[in-house]
Amino acid sequence: MAKSQTPMMKQYYEIKAKYPDAFLFYRVGDFYELFEEDAVLGAKLLELTLTYRNKNTENRTPMAGMPHHAIQNYIDSLVDKGYKVAICDQVEDPKDAQGMVKREVVQLITPGTMMDEKPEQATENNYLTSVSFEEAEYGLSYSDLATGEVQTTHFDTFDSVFNELLSLQTKEVIWSGELTAPQQSILKKANILVSTPVVATQGESEQEFVSQRLTNNSELRATKQLIQYIVETQKRQLAHLQIAKSYEAKSYLQMSHVVKQNLEITQSSKTHKKMGSLYWLMDKTKTAMGSRLLKHWLERPLVLEKDILYRQNMVQALLDDFFTREEIADALKNVYDLERLTGRVAFGNINGRQMRQLGQSLSQIPKIIQLLDSSDNEFLQKYADEIVDLSSLGEKILTAIVDDPPILVTEGSLIKEGYDQQLDEYYHAMHNGTKWLADLERQEKEATGIPSLKIGYNKVFGYYLEVTNTHKDKVPERYERKQTLSNSERYLTPELKEMQTLILQAQTNSVDYQYDLFVSLRDEVKSHIKLLQQLSHSIAALDVLTSFSVLAEDKRLVRPQLTTEHTIAVEEGRHPVVEAVLENDQYIPNNIEMDEETDIFLITGPNMSGKSTYMRQMALIAIMNQVGSFVPAASAKLPIFDKVFTRIGAADDLISGQSTFMVEMNEANQALKHATAKSLILFDEIGRGTATYDGMSLAGAIIKYLHQKVGAKTLFATHYHELTALEQQLPHLKNVHVGASEKDGKLTFLHKIIAGPADQSYGIHVAQLAGLPKEVIVQANQMLQEFEGQDKAQLVEPDNQLDLFTAESLEESTTKTQTENSNQTNQQIINEIKSVNLMNKTPFELMNLMNQWQQKLTED
């Protein structure tokens, strides 16, 4: 089908060619139009009516339109679905245009550059990420356009990059360098839009500013690529972009995306919502920026003792000074999202209401500074010195902007009287005009004797005198008829025309002048961007630390003691989230005590008894400690961990297409390869995804490897009771179990960790608790007795099973396995030779058999 070549469509095709991967919203009058393929797909996605230009010709063009004032909802819908939207606006006044009105794309909105967040997204960051792969190294840089922060790092493998993308929950990545088809598939399954770098036409100064402190070439390339993309797509000043900060994974407690999911750090593993996560429990913040910072801290706990101690000291100070803390919390309630408001100022899309929110927020700062400064605690006093006081700027904003401003800044009613002399003159003219009109209406009623006479206004005719038909005969000759209605007539007078000119001119001038004043105020605020960002971070951090102190008091948390020893001593530790959802103090606390000589707890006990909760409890206490929070325990003495590894739960990896058991082995492999003696490892039911003796052997070998090669503090839960014999052979392993009592065939969980191994698994008891039919339970007990009574000679004895990973080295085990395999092959060939009937075979068939046997022997 030939394309329509009208002047307008020719312009459309030229612009669309520059944005082939985006929906082009093309402004036509009061509507934005989609054409061609955009219209067909857009009509389906947005539930628009699909129509056609020139529909009765061969060159008909699909089209779908939407009102300009409702465009944001349509943009949000498309971007949420992972598409890009290019906004093409008229960039000249149609009255001044010669020929076609000039149009340009004024902004490209993508999943990673979306700024108009919904209310429920106020506490979420939207990260746009850039990856540059060159010279066998990946540079990764990311930014939240709403706040202007820029962070960058580098990795050696794609898996590390992918893990970081998942941790950032990025929706869009700009990728340069090799990206294989399987890698593309993995990114697509993770709903990450892959964008190509853009050609630079501007933004060199922004790139140089943001990347000025970077020394790593990979990070430098990724960051410049990121800033270049932002500048080219947003097409406006970006004064709020901050100098990029380089970080390394080892600078924080290292946890993979899977670990964070397993431990439910920021979202529930079942619902993928905040509710039920550690973040949900700990978020007592009063500001959106504080909530975002808390999430960031939980994603990246600290590893430097001095940084942890600083946060602990601040929490302790706020906990001790109750009145100061409560007054600070009250003041923070009146602080809006300074971080994003600052971004809107720089971006140029802040409105009157948001500007006033900025002013109100700044007005709270002197109170917060005074509260901190007047405290007797030196940590609070020093913190007061770090807060920038921009209250004078806030006062100017509040002096300028009316108390209840309109959303649009181009419609007037925005600036207060008394702020500007010229504007006051316009206001005076409008107010006098209004009074003059009221006086004129009263005078004309008296002069004409027409009681129903009134003065009205519309946009077409301006001001007019309206008289009902009942009194038409009383209208004086000096009235000039302007419009006839069914029940009345409208008139003008010379005096009314003159006043109309004065009033409308004052109104028009007032609206334009108010916008100019607003832009001038916005520019003044923009000159304070860096100080506003510094202030935002100080207030957000204070909000989080205040939240920690409130949490410590509400949840009976204690200050942990940091130790350089290889020990853990947690008295009456509690899982903070589980405890929060239980009622009436039902949670049973447990000790976790691992001295220098204990590296592994081998945990046995029934299902549903609390083994997993006990393990997660340890990890969450460690993480809370390293974000600077107090912890749920009676007392705690903890080392600073460098990494946390988990193998918990059973689920397929749908993104990479791996089975449950392969996922289990991959997660175990990550710990075995990368854990150090300073790491924390949680392994829950390793080996359950395969045959019993395969799984038991793998679990035992993994335990021995952790014991002899790694030395990390490890909590290892298992149902393989045979493994408890390892305590006799591995000096750094101890058996513990979750207590349970059985009476009259009924099982009761004690939820208490006790030294020593469990006496049995109680699997059938748990099935009974789950409500399985009585016949099934009876049959299961009978079969269990049969299995337990089988000839032990037919089974591998527990001691023999454990020989694989206790009595022999890994090398000896491998040699033994190879010998056994060779013997099996030899015996197989001997059996085949014995069974073959030589008299029924041709010489050629016998030669083939000989060749096969020879190959088997050679391969073995």
C-alpha positions in Angstrom: 0.0 0.0 0.0 1.4 3.4 -1.0 1.9 6.0 1.7 -0.1 9.1 1.7 2.1 12.1 0.6 0.1 15.1 1.8 2.4 17.7 3.3 1.3 16.8 6.8 1.9 13.0 6.3 5.2 13.7 4.5 6.3 15.6 7.7 5.0 12.7 9.8 7.0 10.1 7.9 10.2 12.1 8.1 9.9 12.4 11.9 8.8 8.8 12.4 11.8 7.6 10.5 14.0 9.0 13.3 12.0 7.1 16.0 11.2 3.7 14.5 11.1 1.9 17.9 8.7 4.3 19.5 5.0 5.3 19.3 5.0 8.7 17.7 2.3 11.0 19.3 1.8 13.6 16.5 0.1 16.8 17.6 -2.8 17.9 15.3 -4.8 20.8 16.9 -6.2 19.6 20.2 -5.4 16.0 19.6 -2.4 13.7 19.4 -2.7 11.3 16.5 -1.2 7.8 15.8 -0.7 6.7 12.2 0.1 3.6 10.3 1.4 0.6 12.4 1.4 2.8 15.5 -2.3 3.4 15.1 -3.1 -0.3 14.6 -1.2 -1.5 17.6 -2.0 1.5 19.7 -5.7 1.2 19.1 -5.5 -2.4 20.4 -3.3 -1.6 23.5 -5.1 1.6 24.5 -8.6 0.7 23.4 -8.8 3.5 20.9 -11.1 3.7 17.9 -9.2 2.9 14.8 -10.2 5.1 11.9 -8.7 5.9 8.5 -7.6 9.0 6.5 -8.7 8.8 2.9 -10.6 5.6 3.7 -12.3 5.4 0.4 -9.1 5.4 -1.6 -6.3 2.9 -2.1 -4.0 5.0 0.0 -6.0 5.0 3.2 -4.0 5.5 6.3 -4.9 3.9 9.7 -5.1 6.5 12.5 -6.2 6.8 16.1 -6.4 9.9 18.2 -6.6 11.1 21.8 -7.3 14.5 23.4 -4.2 16.4 24.3 -5.3 17.0 27.9 -5.6 13.2 28.5 -2.3 12.2 27.0 -0.5 11.3 30.2 -2.8 8.3 30.9 -2.0 6.9 27.5 1.7 7.5 27.9 1.7 5.7 31.3 -0.2 2.8 29.8 2.3 2.2 26.9 5.4 2.8 29.0 4.1 0.4 31.7 3.9 -2.2 28.9 7.5 -1.7 28.0 7.1 0.7 25.0 8.7 4.0 24.2 6.6 7.2 23.3 7.9 10.1 21.3 6.0 13.3 21.9 5.9 15.4 18.6 4.6 18.9 19.2 4.0 22.1 17.2 7.1 24.3 17.9 5.8 27.4 16.2 2.6 29.4 16.3 0.3 28.4 13.5 -0.4 32.1 12.8 3.2 32.6 12.0 3.8 29.5 10.0 4.5 29.6 6.3 3.1 26.4 4.9 3.2 23.4 7.3 3.4 24.1 11.0 6.9 23.1 12.2 6.9 20.1 14.5 9.6 18.3 16.4 9.9 15.5 19.0 10.2 17.4 22.3 10.7 14.3 24.5 11.2 10.6 24.2 9.6 8.8 27.2 10.9 5.3 27.9 10.5 2.8 30.7 13.8 4.0 32.2 13.1 7.8 31.9 9.5 7.8 33.2 9.2 10.6 35.8 5.5 11.1 36.4 5.2 8.3 39.0 1.9 7.2 40.4 1.3 7.8 44.2 2.1 4.2 45.0 5.4 4.5 43.3 6.6 7.5 45.3 8.9 5.3 47.4 10.3 3.4 44.4 13.3 4.3 42.3 13.0 4.0 38.5 16.6 3.2 37.3 17.7 3.6 33.7 20.8 1.5 33.3 23.7 1.6 30.8 26.1 -1.3 30.0 29.2 -1.1 27.9 31.1 -4.3 27.1 34.6 -3.9 25.8 38.0 -5.5 26.5 36.4 -8.4 28.4 34.9 -6.1 31.0 31.4 -4.8 31.6 30.9 -1.2 32.7 27.5 -0.6 34.3 26.1 2.8 35.2 22.6 3.8 36.3 20.5 6.8 37.2 17.1 7.7 38.6 16.1 10.7 36.4 13.7 11.9 39.0 16.5 12.4 41.6 19.6 12.9 39.4 21.7 10.3 41.2 24.3 8.4 39.1 26.1 5.3 40.3 28.6 3.1 38.3 30.6 -0.1 38.7 32.2 -2.8 36.6 32.0 -6.6 36.3 33.8 -9.5 34.7 30.8 -11.7 33.7 27.3 -11.3 32.2 25.8 -13.2 35.1 27.1 -10.5 37.5 25.7 -7.8 35.3 22.3 -9.6 35.1 22.2 -10.0 38.9 22.8 -6.3 39.3 20.0 -5.4 36.8 17.6 -7.6 38.7 18.7 -6.1 42.0 18.1 -2.6 40.6 14.7 -3.7 39.2 15.7 -1.8 36.1 13.1 -1.7 33.3 15.5 -0.5 30.5 19.1 -1.0 29.8 21.2 0.8 27.1 23.6 -1.8 25.8 26.7 -1.5 23.7 29.1 -4.4 22.9 28.4 -8.0 22.4 25.0 -9.4 23.5 24.4 -13.0 22.5 21.0 -14.4 21.5 20.7 -16.4 24.8 21.6 -13.2 26.8 19.0 -11.2 24.8 16.4 -13.9 25.6 17.2 -13.8 29.3 16.8 -10.0 29.4 13.5 -10.2 27.5 12.1 -12.9 29.9 13.1 -10.6 32.8 11.0 -7.8 31.1 14.1 -5.5 30.7 13.9 -3.4 27.5 17.2 -3.3 25.6 17.8 0.0 23.9 20.7 0.9 21.6 23.0 3.9 22.3 22.0 7.2 20.6 24.2 9.3 18.4 25.5 12.4 20.3 24.4 15.8 19.0 24.7 17.6 22.3 25.3 17.0 26.0 29.1 16.8 26.0 29.3 19.2 29.0 26.8 17.1 31.0 28.8 13.9 30.2 32.1 15.5 31.3 30.5 16.9 34.5 28.9 13.7 35.6 31.9 11.5 34.8 34.7 13.8 36.1 35.8 11.6 39.0 35.8 8.2 37.2 39.1 6.4 36.5 37.9 3.0 35.3 37.5 3.0 31.5 34.5 0.6 31.5 32.7 2.8 34.0 33.6 5.9 32.1 32.2 4.5 28.8 29.0 3.3 30.4 28.4 6.6 32.2 28.9 8.7 29.2 26.6 6.4 27.2 24.0 6.8 29.9 24.2 10.6 30.0 24.2 10.9 26.3 21.0 8.8 26.0 19.3 10.9 28.7 20.2 14.3 27.1 19.2 13.2 23.6 15.9 11.7 24.7 14.8 14.3 27.2 15.8 17.4 25.2 16.1 19.8 28.1 18.4 21.0 30.8 19.5 18.5 33.3 21.0 20.6 36.0 20.1 18.0 38.7 22.4 15.3 37.4 24.9 14.5 40.1 28.6 13.6 39.8 28.8 9.8 39.3 29.8 7.7 42.3 31.8 4.6 41.6 31.3 1.6 43.8 32.5 -2.0 44.0 30.4 -5.0 45.1 32.9 -5.8 47.9 32.3 -2.3 49.4 29.0 -3.6 50.7 27.6 -6.9 52.1 27.4 -9.0 48.9 24.0 -10.7 48.3 22.7 -11.9 45.0 19.3 -11.1 43.7 18.3 -14.7 44.6 19.5 -14.3 48.2 17.5 -11.1 48.6 14.4 -12.9 47.3 14.9 -15.9 49.5 15.3 -13.7 52.6 12.5 -11.4 51.5 14.6 -8.3 52.1 12.5 -5.8 50.1 9.5 -7.8 49.0 7.5 -10.9 49.8 8.7 -13.9 47.8 5.0 -15.0 47.4 3.3 -11.7 46.5 6.3 -9.7 45.2 4.9 -6.8 47.3 6.5 -4.8 50.1 4.1 -6.3 52.7 5.7 -9.1 54.6 9.3 -8.1 53.9 12.0 -6.8 56.1 11.7 -3.4 54.4 8.0 -3.4 55.3 8.8 -4.1 58.9 11.6 -1.5 59.2 9.9 1.4 57.3 8.8 3.8 59.9 10.0 6.8 57.8 7.9 9.9 57.4 9.1 11.0 53.9 9.1 9.3 50.5 12.8 10.0 50.1 13.5 8.4 53.5 11.7 5.3 52.5 13.7 5.0 49.2 16.9 5.5 51.1 16.0 2.8 53.6 15.4 0.4 50.7 18.8 1.4 49.3 20.5 0.7 52.6 18.8 -2.7 52.9 20.0 -3.6 49.4 23.5 -2.7 50.3 24.4 -3.2 53.9 27.8 -1.9 55.2 31.0 -3.7 55.7 33.1 -1.0 57.4 33.0 -1.0 61.1 33.3 2.8 61.5 30.3 3.3 59.2 28.1 0.8 61.1 29.1 2.3 64.4 28.3 5.8 63.2 24.7 4.8 62.4 24.4 2.8 65.6 25.5 5.9 67.6 22.9 8.1 65.9 20.2 5.5 66.5 21.3 5.3 70.2 21.2 9.1 70.5 17.7 9.4 69.1 16.6 6.5 71.2 17.9 8.1 74.4 16.5 11.6 73.6 12.9 10.7 73.3 11.4 14.2 73.1 13.9 15.4 70.4 13.1 12.2 68.4 9.4 12.7 68.6 9.6 16.4 67.6 11.9 15.6 64.7 9.4 12.9 63.5 6.6 15.5 63.7 8.6 18.0 61.7 9.5 15.4 59.0 5.7 14.7 58.5 5.6 18.2 56.9 8.6 17.6 54.6 7.6 16.6 51.1 9.8 14.7 48.6 12.7 17.3 48.5 14.7 15.0 46.3 12.1 14.6 43.5 10.9 18.2 43.8 14.4 19.3 43.2 14.6 17.1 40.1 11.3 18.7 38.8 12.8 22.1 39.2 15.8 21.2 37.2 13.7 19.3 34.6 11.4 22.3 34.2 8.1 20.4 34.9 7.3 21.5 38.4 3.9 23.1 38.9 2.6 25.6 41.4 1.4 23.1 43.9 4.7 21.3 43.9 6.7 24.5 44.2 4.7 25.4 47.3 5.4 21.9 48.7 9.1 22.7 48.2 8.7 26.0 50.1 6.7 24.3 52.9 9.4 21.6 53.2 12.3 24.2 53.4 10.4 26.1 56.1 10.7 23.0 58.4 14.5 22.9 58.2 15.2 25.6 60.9 13.1 23.7 63.4 14.9 20.4 62.7 18.3 22.1 63.0 17.3 23.7 66.3 16.0 20.4 67.7 19.2 18.6 66.9 21.4 21.5 68.1 19.7 21.9 71.4 20.1 18.2 72.3 22.8 17.2 74.8 24.0 14.5 72.5 27.2 15.3 70.6 26.2 13.1 67.6 22.9 15.0 67.2 24.7 18.3 67.5 27.2 17.4 64.9 24.5 16.3 62.5 22.8 19.7 62.9 26.0 21.3 61.4 25.7 19.1 58.3 22.2 20.3 57.4 22.0 23.2 54.9 19.5 25.8 55.9 17.6 27.1 52.8 14.6 28.4 54.7 15.0 31.9 53.2 14.5 30.4 49.8 11.4 28.6 51.1 10.1 31.8 52.5 10.4 33.5 49.1 8.5 30.6 47.5 5.7 30.8 50.1 5.5 34.6 49.7 5.2 34.2 45.9 2.8 31.2 45.4 -0.8 31.4 46.4 -2.0 29.0 49.1 -4.0 26.8 46.7 -2.4 27.2 43.3 -3.9 25.6 40.1 -2.1 22.6 38.5 -1.3 24.5 35.3 1.1 27.4 35.6 -0.1 29.1 32.4 -3.7 30.0 33.5 -3.0 32.6 36.2 -4.2 32.6 39.8 -0.7 31.6 40.7 1.2 34.5 42.3 0.1 36.3 45.5 -0.8 40.0 45.6 2.0 42.0 47.1 4.8 39.9 45.6 5.3 42.2 42.5 4.4 45.8 41.9 3.5 45.4 38.2 1.4 42.4 38.9 -0.4 44.3 41.6 -1.3 47.0 39.1 -2.9 44.3 36.9 -4.8 42.9 39.9 -5.9 46.5 40.7 -7.2 47.0 37.2 -9.1 43.7 37.3 -10.6 44.3 40.7 -11.6 47.8 39.8 -13.1 46.6 36.6 -15.2 44.0 38.5 -16.4 46.7 40.9 -17.1 49.0 37.9 -19.2 46.3 36.2 -21.2 45.8 39.3 -21.8 49.6 39.6 -22.7 49.8 35.9 -25.3 47.0 36.3 -26.9 48.7 39.2 -26.9 52.1 37.5 -28.5 50.7 34.3 -31.2 48.9 36.2 -32.2 52.2 37.8 -31.9 54.3 34.6 -33.9 51.8 32.4 -36.3 50.5 35.0 -35.4 46.9 33.9 -35.1 44.9 37.1 -33.8 41.7 35.3 -31.0 43.5 33.5 -27.6 41.9 34.1 -24.1 42.0 32.8 -22.6 38.8 31.5 -19.5 37.5 29.7 -18.5 34.9 27.2 -15.3 34.2 25.2 -17.0 35.1 21.8 -18.6 38.4 22.5 -16.9 39.5 25.7 -19.0 41.6 28.2 -22.6 42.4 27.4 -25.9 43.7 28.8 -28.7 41.1 28.7 -32.4 42.0 28.8 -35.3 39.5 28.7 -37.9 39.8 25.9 -40.4 41.0 28.5 -38.6 44.3 28.9 -37.3 44.8 25.3 -39.5 47.9 24.9 -37.6 49.6 27.8 -34.2 49.3 26.1 -32.8 52.8 25.4 -31.5 53.8 21.9 -27.9 54.1 23.0 -27.8 50.2 23.5 -26.3 48.5 20.5 -27.9 45.1 19.8 -25.2 42.3 19.7 -27.0 39.0 19.9 -30.6 37.6 19.9 -31.5 34.6 22.0 -34.8 32.8 22.3 -35.8 34.6 25.5 -33.6 37.6 25.6 -31.4 40.2 23.7 -27.8 41.1 24.4 -26.4 44.7 24.0 -23.3 46.7 24.1 -22.6 50.3 25.1 -19.5 52.5 24.4 -18.6 52.5 28.1 -18.8 48.7 28.4 -16.6 48.3 25.3 -13.9 50.6 26.8 -13.9 48.9 30.2 -13.9 45.5 28.5 -10.7 46.4 26.8 -9.0 47.5 30.0 -10.2 44.4 32.0 -9.3 41.8 29.3 -5.9 43.4 28.7 -5.2 43.3 32.4 -6.3 39.7 32.6 -4.2 38.6 29.7 -1.2 40.6 30.9 -1.6 39.2 34.3 -1.6 35.6 33.2 1.5 36.0 31.0 3.2 38.0 33.7 2.5 35.5 36.4 4.0 32.8 34.2 7.1 34.9 33.7 7.4 35.5 37.5 7.0 31.7 38.1 9.8 30.9 35.6 12.0 33.5 37.2 11.4 32.0 40.7 12.0 28.5 39.3 15.3 29.6 37.8 16.3 31.1 41.2 15.5 27.8 42.9 17.5 26.0 40.1 20.6 27.9 41.1 20.4 26.1 44.5 20.2 22.6 43.0 23.4 21.2 44.5 22.6 22.6 47.9 19.0 21.2 47.7 20.4 17.8 46.8 22.8 17.9 49.8 19.9 18.9 52.0 17.7 16.1 50.6 20.2 13.5 51.5 20.8 14.8 55.0 17.0 14.9 55.8 16.4 11.4 54.2 19.2 9.9 56.2 17.9 11.5 59.4 14.5 10.2 58.6 15.9 6.6 58.3 17.9 6.8 61.5 14.9 8.2 63.3 12.9 5.3 61.9 15.5 2.9 63.3 15.2 4.3 66.8 11.4 4.2 66.7 11.6 0.5 65.5 14.1 -0.3 68.3 11.7 1.0 70.9 8.5 -0.5 69.4 10.0 -4.0 68.7 12.3 -4.3 71.7 15.5 -4.3 69.7 19.0 -4.2 71.2 22.2 -2.6 70.1 24.5 -5.4 68.7 28.1 -5.5 69.7 30.6 -5.8 66.8 33.4 -8.3 67.1 36.5 -9.1 65.1 36.4 -12.7 66.4 35.0 -15.6 64.3 32.0 -16.0 66.6 28.3 -15.4 66.8 26.5 -15.0 70.1 22.8 -14.1 69.8 20.7 -14.6 72.9 17.0 -15.1 72.4 17.1 -14.0 68.8 13.8 -13.5 66.9 12.7 -13.4 63.3 11.5 -9.8 63.1 8.9 -10.2 60.4 7.4 -13.5 61.6 7.2 -12.1 65.1 5.4 -9.0 63.8 2.6 -11.0 62.1 2.1 -13.4 65.1 -0.3 -12.3 67.9 0.0 -12.4 71.6 3.8 -12.8 71.8 3.5 -16.3 70.2 7.0 -16.2 68.8 9.5 -18.4 70.6 13.0 -16.9 70.6 16.2 -19.0 70.1 19.9 -18.6 70.8 22.5 -18.8 68.0 25.9 -19.4 69.6 28.8 -20.4 67.4 32.2 -20.0 68.9 35.6 -19.9 67.2 35.6 -23.7 66.9 32.1 -24.0 65.4 31.6 -23.2 61.8 28.6 -25.4 60.9 25.3 -26.1 62.6 23.7 -29.2 61.1 20.0 -28.7 61.8 17.5 -31.6 61.9 13.9 -31.8 62.9 10.4 -32.1 61.4 9.0 -30.0 58.6 7.0 -27.0 59.8 9.0 -27.0 63.0 10.9 -23.8 62.4 14.2 -24.8 60.9 13.9 -22.3 58.0 12.7 -19.6 60.3 15.7 -20.1 62.5 18.1 -19.8 59.6 16.5 -16.8 58.1 16.4 -15.2 61.5 20.2 -15.4 61.7 20.6 -13.8 58.2 18.1 -10.9 59.0 19.8 -10.2 62.3 23.1 -9.9 60.4 21.7 -7.7 57.7 19.9 -5.4 60.3 23.2 -5.1 62.1 25.1 -4.1 59.0 22.6 -1.4 58.0 23.2 0.2 61.3 20.0 -0.9 63.0 19.4 -2.5 66.3 18.5 -6.2 66.2 15.7 -8.4 67.6 17.4 -10.3 70.5 18.0 -10.0 74.2 21.7 -9.5 73.3 23.9 -9.9 70.3 27.6 -10.1 69.5 28.2 -10.3 65.8 31.1 -10.3 63.3 30.9 -8.2 60.1 30.1 -10.6 57.3 31.3 -10.0 53.7 28.8 -12.1 51.8 25.6 -14.0 52.4 24.6 -17.1 50.4 21.4 -19.0 50.6 19.8 -22.2 49.2 16.3 -22.1 50.3 13.0 -23.3 48.8 12.2 -25.2 45.7 11.4 -23.4 42.4 12.3 -23.6 38.7 14.2 -20.7 37.2 11.8 -19.8 34.4 14.1 -17.1 33.0 17.0 -19.4 32.3 14.9 -22.5 31.8 16.6 -24.5 34.7 14.9 -27.2 36.7 14.5 -27.1 40.5 17.5 -29.3 41.1 19.7 -27.5 38.7 18.8 -24.2 40.5 19.6 -25.9 43.8 23.0 -27.0 42.5 23.8 -23.6 40.9 23.0 -21.8 44.2 25.1 -24.2 46.2 27.9 -23.8 43.6 27.9 -20.0 44.1 28.6 -20.4 47.8 31.2 -23.1 47.4 33.2 -21.0 44.9 32.8 -17.5 46.3 32.3 -17.8 50.1 35.1 -16.9 52.5 35.6 -17.5 56.1 33.9 -14.2 56.8 30.7 -15.2 54.9 27.3 -16.5 56.2 25.7 -19.5 54.4 22.2 -20.8 54.8 21.6 -24.2 53.1 18.1 -25.7 53.5 17.5 -29.3 52.4 20.4 -29.6 49.9 20.0 -32.7 47.7 16.3 -33.2 48.1 15.7 -32.7 44.3 17.3 -36.1 43.3 17.4 -39.7 44.4 17.9 -40.3 48.1 21.5 -41.6 48.0 22.5 -39.1 45.3 21.2 -36.3 47.4 22.6 -37.6 50.7 26.1 -38.0 49.1 26.0 -34.5 47.6 24.9 -33.0 50.9 27.6 -34.8 52.7 30.3 -33.8 50.2 29.2 -30.2 50.4 29.3 -30.2 54.2 32.8 -31.6 54.1 33.9 -29.0 51.5 32.5 -26.1 53.6 34.2 -27.5 56.7 37.6 -28.1 55.2 37.9 -25.5 52.4 35.7 -22.5 53.3 35.3 -22.1 57.0 32.2 -19.8 56.8 29.5 -19.7 59.4 27.0 -22.1 58.0 23.5 -23.2 59.0 22.7 -26.4 57.2 19.2 -27.9 57.6 18.6 -31.5 56.4 16.3 -34.5 56.7 19.2 -36.9 56.0 19.7 -38.1 59.6 22.6 -40.3 58.4 24.6 -37.0 58.1 24.4 -36.3 61.8 27.2 -38.9 62.2 29.5 -36.3 60.7 29.8 -34.6 64.1 32.1 -37.4 65.2 34.5 -36.8 62.3 34.3 -33.0 61.6 35.5 -31.0 64.7 33.9 -27.7 63.5 30.4 -29.1 63.0 27.7 -29.4 65.7 24.3 -31.1 65.5 21.3 -29.1 66.7 17.6 -29.9 66.2 14.2 -28.3 66.5 12.4 -29.9 69.5 9.2 -31.8 69.1 7.2 -34.0 71.4 4.9 -36.9 70.6 2.1 -38.1 72.8 -0.6 -40.5 72.0 0.4 -40.4 68.3 0.1 -36.6 68.2 3.0 -34.3 67.4 3.7 -31.0 69.0 6.3 -28.6 67.7 8.3 -26.8 70.4 10.0 -24.4 68.0 13.1 -24.5 70.2 16.6 -25.2 69.0 18.2 -28.0 71.1 21.7 -29.4 71.0 22.1 -32.8 69.3 20.4 -34.5 66.4 16.7 -35.1 66.0 15.6 -38.7 66.7 13.4 -39.0 63.6 11.8 -36.9 60.8 8.2 -37.1 61.9 7.2 -36.9 58.2 4.1 -39.0 58.5 3.0 -37.0 61.6 3.3 -33.8 59.6 1.2 -35.3 56.9 -1.4 -36.2 59.5 -1.4 -32.6 60.7 -2.0 -31.5 57.1 -5.2 -33.5 57.2 -4.4 -36.4 54.8 -7.0 -39.2 54.9 -6.7 -41.6 57.8 -6.3 -44.5 55.4 -3.3 -42.9 53.8 -1.6 -42.3 57.2 -2.2 -45.9 58.3 -0.9 -47.3 55.0 2.2 -45.0 55.2 3.0 -46.3 58.7 2.8 -49.9 57.5 5.1 -49.2 54.6 7.5 -47.3 56.8 7.8 -50.4 59.1 8.3 -52.6 56.0 11.1 -50.3 54.7 12.8 -50.1 58.1 12.6 -53.9 58.4 14.3 -54.6 55.1 17.5 -56.5 54.9 20.3 -54.0 55.7 22.7 -55.8 53.5 20.7 -54.6 50.5 21.2 -51.0 51.4 24.3 -48.9 51.8 25.1 -48.7 55.5 25.1 -45.1 56.9 28.8 -45.5 58.0 29.7 -46.6 54.5 27.7 -43.7 53.0 29.7 -41.3 55.1 33.0 -42.8 54.1 32.7 -40.9 50.9 33.2 -37.6 52.6 34.8 -38.4 55.9 37.4 -41.2 55.5 38.7 -40.4 52.1 40.0 -37.3 50.3 38.2 -36.0 47.3 41.1 -37.3 45.1 40.8 -40.8 46.6 37.0 -40.8 46.1 37.4 -39.8 42.5 40.0 -42.6 41.9 37.7 -45.1 43.6 34.7 -44.1 41.5 36.7 -44.4 38.3 38.0 -47.9 39.3 34.4 -49.0 40.1 33.2 -47.7 36.7 36.0 -49.6 34.9 35.2 -52.8 36.7 31.5 -52.4 35.7 32.5 -52.0 32.1 34.7 -55.1 32.1 32.0 -57.2 33.7 29.5 -55.9 31.2 31.7 -57.0 28.2 32.4 -60.4 29.8 28.7 -61.0 30.2 28.1 -60.0 26.5 30.8 -62.4 25.4 29.3 -65.2 27.4 25.8 -64.6 26.0 26.7 -64.2 22.3 25.9 -67.1 20.0 29.0 -67.4 17.7 27.4 -69.9 15.4 24.5 -67.5 14.4 26.9 -64.5 13.6 28.5 -63.8 10.2 32.2 -62.9 10.2 31.3 -59.2 9.6 28.9 -59.1 12.5 31.6 -60.6 14.8 34.1 -58.0 13.6 31.5 -55.3 14.6 31.1 -56.8 18.0 34.8 -56.9 18.6 35.1 -53.3 17.5 32.3 -52.2 20.0 34.0 -54.0 22.9 37.3 -52.5 22.0 35.8 -49.0 21.9 34.2 -49.4 25.3 37.5 -50.6 26.9 39.3 -47.7 25.3 36.8 -45.1 26.4 36.8 -46.4 29.9 
